[in-house]
Amino acid sequence: MLCKLLCYKSDVLFIEYVGEQADHDGTLKGKINAGLHTIFFTEMFRGLGVLIGHYFMEPATINYPFEKGPLSSRFRGEHALRRYPSGEERCIACKLCEAICPAQAITIEAEPRPDGSRRTTRYDIDLTKCIFCGLCQEACPVDAIVEGPNFEFSTETHEELMYNKEKLLLNGDRWEPVLAANLQAEYLYR
């Protein structure tokens, strides 16, 4: 029986059974049917059929350390600072990423250059505070700060999760082809 309905009619409670009929409903036919199910183990063979069917299906899991699953181009992993093809860093020290960060994980210090432009002297991200929301990447007008595809950056100490400008630039140099391809794939949605 699939479910029971409790109904009230003129202050009398009665139960109606909805769905499949029971194998053993008190009639001779029901008793014979229930006996045959018991003798021939039909439920057990149905379960065995399901088991054999799943045995030949392709597994849904992967052997993680040796096989990598697909990542979306919108995946938000380890942070990186990008450079222009000329080698100059992209960050113009506008501090929009620092202002928009809800966790206040970004610290930027900047100074003007002799040519009048501003560049960062200090760009720190505390990844123990970061919630990987991607707002810094969305706020950046020159695509300087991005969240890359790397999610395997576990550390042994707290201090290793304090990323400074040099470490962020190294991440950007290492992942630049992937970062550029991800940004190109998403340019219509920005």
TORMI-341216 format. One record per atom (N, C-alpha, C): residue number from 1; residue in one letter; atom name; x, y, z. Coordinates in nm, 3 decimals, always signed. Layout:
N
k r a X Y Z
NUM A CA X Y Z
...
***
This chain:
190
k r a X Y Z
1 M N +0.083 -0.117 +0.000
1 M CA +0.000 +0.000 +0.000
1 M C +0.088 +0.123 +0.000
2 L N +0.056 +0.217 -0.086
2 L CA +0.140 +0.334 -0.097
2 L C +0.118 +0.433 +0.016
3 C N -0.007 +0.464 +0.048
3 C CA -0.031 +0.558 +0.156
3 C C -0.170 +0.537 +0.212
4 K N -0.192 +0.595 +0.329
4 K CA -0.322 +0.586 +0.393
4 K C -0.382 +0.725 +0.397
5 L N -0.510 +0.733 +0.379
5 L CA -0.582 +0.858 +0.395
5 L C -0.673 +0.845 +0.516
6 L N -0.665 +0.942 +0.604
6 L CA -0.755 +0.946 +0.718
6 L C -0.867 +1.043 +0.682
7 C N -0.987 +0.996 +0.683
7 C CA -1.100 +1.078 +0.642
7 C C -1.202 +1.086 +0.754
8 Y N -1.268 +1.198 +0.764
8 Y CA -1.375 +1.216 +0.860
8 Y C -1.506 +1.232 +0.783
9 K N -1.603 +1.151 +0.817
9 K CA -1.737 +1.167 +0.764
9 K C -1.832 +1.160 +0.882
10 S N -1.899 +1.266 +0.904
10 S CA -1.995 +1.278 +1.014
10 S C -1.933 +1.232 +1.146
11 D N -1.816 +1.291 +1.179
11 D CA -1.744 +1.267 +1.304
11 D C -1.701 +1.123 +1.325
12 V N -1.688 +1.045 +1.219
12 V CA -1.640 +0.907 +1.230
12 V C -1.512 +0.898 +1.147
13 L N -1.406 +0.851 +1.209
13 L CA -1.278 +0.837 +1.141
13 L C -1.270 +0.702 +1.074
14 F N -1.234 +0.701 +0.947
14 F CA -1.210 +0.575 +0.880
14 F C -1.088 +0.589 +0.790
15 I N -1.027 +0.477 +0.755
15 I CA -0.903 +0.475 +0.678
15 I C -0.931 +0.419 +0.541
16 E N -0.882 +0.490 +0.440
16 E CA -0.890 +0.440 +0.303
16 E C -0.749 +0.411 +0.256
17 Y N -0.727 +0.299 +0.192
17 Y CA -0.597 +0.264 +0.137
17 Y C -0.594 +0.308 -0.008
18 V N -0.486 +0.375 -0.045
18 V CA -0.472 +0.427 -0.180
18 V C -0.350 +0.362 -0.242
19 G N -0.355 +0.329 -0.368
19 G CA -0.240 +0.273 -0.436
19 G C -0.259 +0.126 -0.464
20 E N -0.146 +0.053 -0.465
20 E CA -0.151 -0.090 -0.497
20 E C -0.226 -0.166 -0.389
21 Q N -0.294 -0.270 -0.432
21 Q CA -0.363 -0.354 -0.335
21 Q C -0.262 -0.444 -0.266
22 A N -0.294 -0.481 -0.145
22 A CA -0.206 -0.570 -0.070
22 A C -0.209 -0.709 -0.133
23 D N -0.095 -0.781 -0.119
23 D CA -0.089 -0.917 -0.172
23 D C -0.186 -1.008 -0.096
24 H N -0.196 -0.984 +0.030
24 H CA -0.280 -1.071 +0.113
24 H C -0.400 -0.990 +0.161
25 D N -0.507 -0.995 +0.085
25 D CA -0.626 -0.918 +0.120
25 D C -0.736 -1.003 +0.184
26 G N -0.703 -1.124 +0.222
26 G CA -0.799 -1.210 +0.290
26 G C -0.870 -1.308 +0.199
27 T N -0.865 -1.286 +0.068
27 T CA -0.931 -1.378 -0.024
27 T C -0.836 -1.492 -0.056
28 L N -0.890 -1.597 -0.114
28 L CA -0.808 -1.712 -0.152
28 L C -0.704 -1.673 -0.256
29 K N -0.746 -1.591 -0.352
29 K CA -0.652 -1.546 -0.456
29 K C -0.537 -1.466 -0.394
30 G N -0.568 -1.380 -0.297
30 G CA -0.464 -1.302 -0.230
30 G C -0.369 -1.389 -0.151
31 K N -0.422 -1.491 -0.084
31 K CA -0.338 -1.582 -0.007
31 K C -0.245 -1.662 -0.098
32 I N -0.298 -1.708 -0.211
32 I CA -0.214 -1.783 -0.306
32 I C -0.105 -1.693 -0.363
33 N N -0.141 -1.570 -0.396
33 N CA -0.044 -1.475 -0.451
33 N C +0.067 -1.446 -0.348
34 A N +0.030 -1.424 -0.223
34 A CA +0.129 -1.399 -0.118
34 A C +0.217 -1.521 -0.097
35 G N +0.159 -1.640 -0.103
35 G CA +0.237 -1.764 -0.087
35 G C +0.336 -1.782 -0.200
36 L N +0.295 -1.752 -0.322
36 L CA +0.387 -1.765 -0.436
36 L C +0.504 -1.666 -0.425
37 H N +0.474 -1.545 -0.381
37 H CA +0.582 -1.447 -0.361
37 H C +0.681 -1.497 -0.255
38 T N +0.630 -1.559 -0.151
38 T CA +0.717 -1.610 -0.045
38 T C +0.799 -1.729 -0.093
39 I N +0.737 -1.819 -0.166
39 I CA +0.806 -1.941 -0.211
39 I C +0.914 -1.909 -0.314
40 F N +0.882 -1.823 -0.409
40 F CA +0.975 -1.799 -0.520
40 F C +1.066 -1.677 -0.500
41 F N +1.060 -1.612 -0.386
41 F CA +1.148 -1.500 -0.354
41 F C +1.149 -1.394 -0.464
42 T N +1.034 -1.353 -0.510
42 T CA +1.029 -1.260 -0.624
42 T C +1.093 -1.125 -0.591
43 E N +1.076 -1.075 -0.469
43 E CA +1.137 -0.947 -0.435
43 E C +1.289 -0.957 -0.436
44 M N +1.340 -1.072 -0.392
44 M CA +1.485 -1.090 -0.390
44 M C +1.541 -1.092 -0.532
45 F N +1.471 -1.157 -0.624
45 F CA +1.519 -1.161 -0.763
45 F C +1.507 -1.025 -0.831
46 R N +1.403 -0.949 -0.795
46 R CA +1.393 -0.814 -0.849
46 R C +1.510 -0.729 -0.800
47 G N +1.544 -0.740 -0.673
47 G CA +1.659 -0.667 -0.619
47 G C +1.789 -0.711 -0.682
48 L N +1.802 -0.842 -0.707
48 L CA +1.922 -0.893 -0.773
48 L C +1.932 -0.839 -0.916
49 G N +1.817 -0.825 -0.983
49 G CA +1.816 -0.768 -1.117
49 G C +1.863 -0.623 -1.117
50 V N +1.820 -0.546 -1.017
50 V CA +1.866 -0.408 -1.005
50 V C +2.016 -0.404 -0.980
51 L N +2.065 -0.492 -0.893
51 L CA +2.208 -0.499 -0.862
51 L C +2.290 -0.531 -0.987
52 I N +2.248 -0.630 -1.063
52 I CA +2.321 -0.668 -1.184
52 I C +2.317 -0.555 -1.287
53 G N +2.203 -0.487 -1.297
53 G CA +2.193 -0.373 -1.389
53 G C +2.290 -0.262 -1.354
54 H N +2.305 -0.233 -1.226
54 H CA +2.398 -0.128 -1.184
54 H C +2.543 -0.172 -1.194
55 Y N +2.568 -0.300 -1.189
55 Y CA +2.705 -0.350 -1.198
55 Y C +2.767 -0.316 -1.333
56 F N +2.687 -0.316 -1.438
56 F CA +2.740 -0.291 -1.572
56 F C +2.734 -0.144 -1.613
57 M N +2.683 -0.058 -1.526
57 M CA +2.681 +0.085 -1.555
57 M C +2.819 +0.145 -1.533
58 E N +2.846 +0.255 -1.604
58 E CA +2.973 +0.326 -1.585
58 E C +2.970 +0.394 -1.448
59 P N +3.079 +0.386 -1.371
59 P CA +3.078 +0.447 -1.237
59 P C +3.071 +0.599 -1.245
60 A N +3.007 +0.658 -1.145
60 A CA +2.990 +0.803 -1.142
60 A C +3.108 +0.872 -1.074
61 T N +3.193 +0.798 -1.006
61 T CA +3.305 +0.857 -0.934
61 T C +3.432 +0.849 -1.017
62 I N +3.531 +0.931 -0.977
62 I CA +3.661 +0.927 -1.043
62 I C +3.767 +0.900 -0.937
63 N N +3.882 +0.854 -0.980
63 N CA +3.993 +0.826 -0.890
63 N C +4.071 +0.956 -0.874
64 Y N +4.028 +1.043 -0.778
64 Y CA +4.066 +1.183 -0.775
64 Y C +4.214 +1.217 -0.786
65 P N +4.300 +1.170 -0.705
65 P CA +4.435 +1.226 -0.719
65 P C +4.498 +1.198 -0.855
66 F N +4.453 +1.092 -0.921
66 F CA +4.513 +1.053 -1.049
66 F C +4.429 +1.099 -1.167
67 E N +4.301 +1.120 -1.147
67 E CA +4.212 +1.170 -1.252
67 E C +4.149 +1.300 -1.204
68 K N +4.142 +1.398 -1.291
68 K CA +4.081 +1.526 -1.257
68 K C +3.949 +1.540 -1.331
69 G N +3.849 +1.590 -1.262
69 G CA +3.720 +1.614 -1.324
69 G C +3.721 +1.747 -1.398
70 P N +3.620 +1.773 -1.479
70 P CA +3.615 +1.899 -1.553
70 P C +3.585 +2.016 -1.459
71 L N +3.643 +2.132 -1.489
71 L CA +3.617 +2.254 -1.412
71 L C +3.546 +2.354 -1.502
72 S N +3.453 +2.426 -1.445
72 S CA +3.385 +2.531 -1.519
72 S C +3.479 +2.648 -1.541
73 S N +3.456 +2.724 -1.648
73 S CA +3.539 +2.843 -1.671
73 S C +3.508 +2.949 -1.566
74 R N +3.400 +2.934 -1.492
74 R CA +3.365 +3.028 -1.386
74 R C +3.413 +2.982 -1.248
75 F N +3.490 +2.877 -1.243
75 F CA +3.538 +2.824 -1.115
75 F C +3.621 +2.929 -1.042
76 R N +3.601 +2.942 -0.912
76 R CA +3.673 +3.041 -0.833
76 R C +3.768 +2.969 -0.738
77 G N +3.894 +2.964 -0.775
77 G CA +3.996 +2.896 -0.695
77 G C +4.097 +2.995 -0.640
78 E N +4.222 +2.959 -0.649
78 E CA +4.332 +3.038 -0.595
78 E C +4.345 +3.171 -0.670
79 H N +4.373 +3.278 -0.596
79 H CA +4.384 +3.411 -0.656
79 H C +4.514 +3.428 -0.734
80 A N +4.510 +3.518 -0.831
80 A CA +4.629 +3.548 -0.911
80 A C +4.621 +3.692 -0.960
81 L N +4.736 +3.756 -0.971
81 L CA +4.747 +3.888 -1.032
81 L C +4.804 +3.870 -1.172
82 R N +4.739 +3.932 -1.271
82 R CA +4.781 +3.915 -1.410
82 R C +4.871 +4.029 -1.455
83 R N +4.942 +4.003 -1.563
83 R CA +5.028 +4.103 -1.628
83 R C +4.979 +4.125 -1.770
84 Y N +5.018 +4.239 -1.827
84 Y CA +4.996 +4.263 -1.970
84 Y C +5.097 +4.181 -2.048
85 P N +5.074 +4.157 -2.177
85 P CA +5.172 +4.082 -2.257
85 P C +5.312 +4.145 -2.257
86 S N +5.319 +4.276 -2.232
86 S CA +5.450 +4.343 -2.227
86 S C +5.526 +4.312 -2.099
87 G N +5.458 +4.252 -2.000
87 G CA +5.523 +4.217 -1.874
87 G C +5.487 +4.312 -1.761
88 E N +5.422 +4.423 -1.793
88 E CA +5.382 +4.518 -1.690
88 E C +5.260 +4.465 -1.615
89 E N +5.257 +4.483 -1.484
89 E CA +5.143 +4.434 -1.409
89 E C +5.018 +4.516 -1.440
90 R N +4.904 +4.451 -1.437
90 R CA +4.779 +4.515 -1.477
90 R C +4.721 +4.605 -1.369
91 C N +4.745 +4.574 -1.244
91 C CA +4.681 +4.645 -1.134
91 C C +4.714 +4.794 -1.138
92 I N +4.609 +4.878 -1.136
92 I CA +4.627 +5.024 -1.142
92 I C +4.602 +5.087 -1.005
93 A N +4.593 +5.007 -0.901
93 A CA +4.577 +5.051 -0.763
93 A C +4.452 +5.136 -0.743
94 C N +4.342 +5.097 -0.805
94 C CA +4.216 +5.169 -0.786
94 C C +4.149 +5.132 -0.654
95 K N +4.187 +5.020 -0.597
95 K CA +4.140 +4.971 -0.468
95 K C +3.991 +4.936 -0.466
96 L N +3.934 +4.910 -0.582
96 L CA +3.794 +4.867 -0.586
96 L C +3.778 +4.728 -0.525
97 C N +3.874 +4.641 -0.549
97 C CA +3.866 +4.505 -0.493
97 C C +3.873 +4.509 -0.341
98 E N +3.956 +4.596 -0.287
98 E CA +3.968 +4.609 -0.142
98 E C +3.837 +4.663 -0.083
99 A N +3.775 +4.757 -0.153
99 A CA +3.651 +4.817 -0.103
99 A C +3.533 +4.721 -0.109
100 I N +3.528 +4.636 -0.212
100 I CA +3.412 +4.550 -0.230
100 I C +3.422 +4.419 -0.153
101 C N +3.540 +4.383 -0.107
101 C CA +3.560 +4.254 -0.039
101 C C +3.477 +4.247 +0.089
102 P N +3.378 +4.158 +0.096
102 P CA +3.294 +4.150 +0.216
102 P C +3.368 +4.096 +0.338
103 A N +3.473 +4.021 +0.317
103 A CA +3.549 +3.963 +0.428
103 A C +3.667 +4.051 +0.469
104 Q N +3.690 +4.159 +0.398
104 Q CA +3.804 +4.250 +0.422
104 Q C +3.935 +4.172 +0.424
105 A N +3.951 +4.088 +0.323
105 A CA +4.069 +4.003 +0.315
105 A C +4.180 +4.065 +0.231
106 I N +4.152 +4.175 +0.161
106 I CA +4.250 +4.235 +0.070
106 I C +4.303 +4.364 +0.131
107 T N +4.436 +4.380 +0.126
107 T CA +4.502 +4.501 +0.173
107 T C +4.590 +4.553 +0.060
108 I N +4.570 +4.680 +0.023
108 I CA +4.647 +4.739 -0.087
108 I C +4.709 +4.869 -0.040
109 E N +4.836 +4.887 -0.073
109 E CA +4.904 +5.016 -0.057
109 E C +4.960 +5.053 -0.192
110 A N +4.950 +5.182 -0.226
110 A CA +4.994 +5.227 -0.358
110 A C +5.069 +5.358 -0.347
111 E N +5.147 +5.386 -0.449
111 E CA +5.215 +5.515 -0.458
111 E C +5.221 +5.556 -0.604
112 P N +5.224 +5.685 -0.629
112 P CA +5.229 +5.731 -0.769
112 P C +5.368 +5.710 -0.828
113 R N +5.370 +5.691 -0.958
113 R CA +5.496 +5.677 -1.031
113 R C +5.537 +5.813 -1.087
114 P N +5.662 +5.822 -1.132
114 P CA +5.706 +5.949 -1.192
114 P C +5.623 +5.989 -1.316
115 D N +5.570 +5.890 -1.389
115 D CA +5.491 +5.924 -1.508
115 D C +5.347 +5.961 -1.474
116 G N +5.309 +5.963 -1.347
116 G CA +5.175 +6.004 -1.306
116 G C +5.079 +5.890 -1.278
117 S N +5.112 +5.771 -1.320
117 S CA +5.024 +5.656 -1.294
117 S C +5.047 +5.602 -1.153
118 R N +4.950 +5.527 -1.105
118 R CA +4.964 +5.464 -0.973
118 R C +4.989 +5.315 -0.991
119 R N +5.069 +5.260 -0.904
119 R CA +5.091 +5.116 -0.900
119 R C +5.099 +5.073 -0.755
120 T N +5.071 +4.947 -0.733
120 T CA +5.070 +4.895 -0.596
120 T C +5.212 +4.870 -0.546
121 T N +5.234 +4.902 -0.421
121 T CA +5.359 +4.863 -0.355
121 T C +5.334 +4.742 -0.266
122 R N +5.209 +4.726 -0.224
122 R CA +5.172 +4.612 -0.141
122 R C +5.033 +4.565 -0.183
123 Y N +5.022 +4.436 -0.208
123 Y CA +4.892 +4.377 -0.243
123 Y C +4.886 +4.244 -0.169
124 D N +4.814 +4.239 -0.060
124 D CA +4.806 +4.119 +0.023
124 D C +4.663 +4.066 +0.026
125 I N +4.652 +3.934 +0.021
125 I CA +4.523 +3.868 +0.038
125 I C +4.539 +3.763 +0.148
126 D N +4.453 +3.772 +0.248
126 D CA +4.452 +3.674 +0.355
126 D C +4.349 +3.567 +0.318
127 L N +4.397 +3.452 +0.270
127 L CA +4.306 +3.347 +0.225
127 L C +4.234 +3.276 +0.339
128 T N +4.275 +3.302 +0.464
128 T CA +4.199 +3.247 +0.576
128 T C +4.071 +3.326 +0.599
129 K N +4.067 +3.449 +0.551
129 K CA +3.946 +3.531 +0.561
129 K C +3.861 +3.523 +0.435
130 C N +3.925 +3.499 +0.322
130 C CA +3.858 +3.504 +0.192
130 C C +3.746 +3.402 +0.185
131 I N +3.632 +3.443 +0.129
131 I CA +3.519 +3.352 +0.112
131 I C +3.502 +3.311 -0.034
132 F N +3.595 +3.347 -0.119
132 F CA +3.597 +3.308 -0.261
132 F C +3.465 +3.341 -0.331
133 C N +3.418 +3.463 -0.307
133 C CA +3.291 +3.505 -0.367
133 C C +3.310 +3.557 -0.509
134 G N +3.430 +3.602 -0.544
134 G CA +3.456 +3.650 -0.679
134 G C +3.422 +3.796 -0.701
135 L N +3.382 +3.869 -0.596
135 L CA +3.349 +4.010 -0.613
135 L C +3.470 +4.094 -0.651
136 C N +3.588 +4.057 -0.602
136 C CA +3.710 +4.131 -0.638
136 C C +3.736 +4.120 -0.787
137 Q N +3.713 +4.004 -0.842
137 Q CA +3.734 +3.982 -0.985
137 Q C +3.632 +4.061 -1.067
138 E N +3.508 +4.066 -1.021
138 E CA +3.405 +4.141 -1.093
138 E C +3.429 +4.291 -1.086
139 A N +3.483 +4.340 -0.974
139 A CA +3.502 +4.483 -0.957
139 A C +3.622 +4.537 -1.033
140 C N +3.719 +4.453 -1.062
140 C CA +3.843 +4.499 -1.124
140 C C +3.819 +4.547 -1.268
141 P N +3.850 +4.674 -1.298
141 P CA +3.824 +4.727 -1.433
141 P C +3.923 +4.678 -1.538
142 V N +4.038 +4.626 -1.496
142 V CA +4.141 +4.585 -1.592
142 V C +4.171 +4.435 -1.585
143 D N +4.086 +4.359 -1.518
143 D CA +4.104 +4.214 -1.502
143 D C +4.240 +4.178 -1.443
144 A N +4.283 +4.256 -1.344
144 A CA +4.413 +4.230 -1.282
144 A C +4.404 +4.116 -1.181
145 I N +4.305 +4.121 -1.093
145 I CA +4.290 +4.015 -0.993
145 I C +4.185 +3.916 -1.044
146 V N +4.222 +3.790 -1.048
146 V CA +4.131 +3.686 -1.094
146 V C +4.142 +3.567 -1.000
147 E N +4.040 +3.484 -1.004
147 E CA +4.045 +3.359 -0.929
147 E C +4.062 +3.247 -1.030
148 G N +4.171 +3.176 -1.017
148 G CA +4.210 +3.077 -1.117
148 G C +4.152 +2.940 -1.093
149 P N +4.198 +2.843 -1.170
149 P CA +4.145 +2.707 -1.163
149 P C +4.210 +2.620 -1.056
150 N N +4.309 +2.671 -0.986
150 N CA +4.382 +2.588 -0.890
150 N C +4.304 +2.579 -0.758
151 F N +4.270 +2.458 -0.718
151 F CA +4.204 +2.437 -0.589
151 F C +4.288 +2.350 -0.497
152 E N +4.407 +2.313 -0.541
152 E CA +4.495 +2.228 -0.460
152 E C +4.608 +2.312 -0.402
153 F N +4.574 +2.395 -0.304
153 F CA +4.678 +2.478 -0.243
153 F C +4.672 +2.467 -0.091
154 S N +4.662 +2.344 -0.044
154 S CA +4.661 +2.322 +0.101
154 S C +4.799 +2.354 +0.158
155 T N +4.801 +2.396 +0.282
155 T CA +4.926 +2.435 +0.347
155 T C +4.932 +2.372 +0.486
156 E N +5.050 +2.381 +0.544
156 E CA +5.068 +2.328 +0.679
156 E C +5.062 +2.437 +0.785
157 T N +5.085 +2.561 +0.746
157 T CA +5.083 +2.670 +0.843
157 T C +4.988 +2.779 +0.797
158 H N +4.945 +2.856 +0.892
158 H CA +4.854 +2.968 +0.866
158 H C +4.922 +3.076 +0.781
159 E N +5.049 +3.097 +0.803
159 E CA +5.121 +3.204 +0.734
159 E C +5.133 +3.179 +0.584
160 E N +5.129 +3.054 +0.542
160 E CA +5.140 +3.024 +0.400
160 E C +5.015 +3.065 +0.322
161 L N +4.906 +3.093 +0.393
161 L CA +4.783 +3.139 +0.328
161 L C +4.773 +3.290 +0.322
162 M N +4.878 +3.359 +0.361
162 M CA +4.887 +3.504 +0.345
162 M C +4.960 +3.531 +0.215
163 Y N +4.887 +3.565 +0.111
163 Y CA +4.947 +3.585 -0.022
163 Y C +4.989 +3.731 -0.037
164 N N +5.115 +3.750 -0.074
164 N CA +5.163 +3.885 -0.102
164 N C +5.166 +3.907 -0.254
165 K N +5.209 +4.024 -0.294
165 K CA +5.207 +4.061 -0.435
165 K C +5.292 +3.967 -0.520
166 E N +5.408 +3.929 -0.471
166 E CA +5.498 +3.843 -0.549
166 E C +5.436 +3.705 -0.573
167 K N +5.375 +3.650 -0.470
167 K CA +5.313 +3.518 -0.485
167 K C +5.193 +3.525 -0.579
168 L N +5.116 +3.632 -0.571
168 L CA +5.002 +3.648 -0.660
168 L C +5.047 +3.665 -0.805
169 L N +5.155 +3.739 -0.827
169 L CA +5.207 +3.756 -0.964
169 L C +5.263 +3.624 -1.017
170 L N +5.327 +3.544 -0.932
170 L CA +5.375 +3.413 -0.975
170 L C +5.258 +3.322 -1.014
171 N N +5.150 +3.327 -0.937
171 N CA +5.030 +3.250 -0.974
171 N C +4.977 +3.296 -1.109
172 G N +4.975 +3.426 -1.129
172 G CA +4.927 +3.479 -1.257
172 G C +5.013 +3.435 -1.373
173 D N +5.145 +3.436 -1.354
173 D CA +5.235 +3.391 -1.461
173 D C +5.218 +3.243 -1.490
174 R N +5.198 +3.164 -1.385
174 R CA +5.185 +3.020 -1.402
174 R C +5.055 +2.982 -1.472
175 W N +4.946 +3.051 -1.439
175 W CA +4.814 +3.013 -1.490
175 W C +4.764 +3.104 -1.602
176 E N +4.847 +3.193 -1.657
176 E CA +4.800 +3.292 -1.754
176 E C +4.728 +3.232 -1.875
177 P N +4.777 +3.126 -1.939
177 P CA +4.702 +3.073 -2.054
177 P C +4.561 +3.027 -2.017
178 V N +4.548 +2.962 -1.903
178 V CA +4.416 +2.914 -1.859
178 V C +4.328 +3.031 -1.818
179 L N +4.385 +3.129 -1.748
179 L CA +4.308 +3.245 -1.705
179 L C +4.256 +3.324 -1.824
180 A N +4.342 +3.344 -1.924
180 A CA +4.300 +3.418 -2.044
180 A C +4.190 +3.344 -2.119
181 A N +4.202 +3.212 -2.128
181 A CA +4.099 +3.133 -2.196
181 A C +3.967 +3.139 -2.120
182 N N +3.972 +3.133 -1.987
182 N CA +3.849 +3.140 -1.907
182 N C +3.782 +3.276 -1.920
183 L N +3.861 +3.383 -1.918
183 L CA +3.803 +3.516 -1.933
183 L C +3.745 +3.535 -2.073
184 Q N +3.811 +3.480 -2.174
184 Q CA +3.761 +3.489 -2.311
184 Q C +3.630 +3.412 -2.325
185 A N +3.619 +3.298 -2.260
185 A CA +3.497 +3.217 -2.268
185 A C +3.379 +3.286 -2.201
186 E N +3.406 +3.373 -2.105
186 E CA +3.300 +3.438 -2.028
186 E C +3.277 +3.583 -2.065
187 Y N +3.340 +3.634 -2.171
187 Y CA +3.332 +3.778 -2.198
187 Y C +3.190 +3.824 -2.231
188 L N +3.107 +3.737 -2.285
188 L CA +2.969 +3.775 -2.318
188 L C +2.884 +3.799 -2.193
189 Y N +2.921 +3.740 -2.082
189 Y CA +2.840 +3.746 -1.962
189 Y C +2.890 +3.848 -1.861
190 R N +2.987 +3.929 -1.898
190 R CA +3.043 +4.025 -1.804
190 R C +2.993 +4.163 -1.831
***
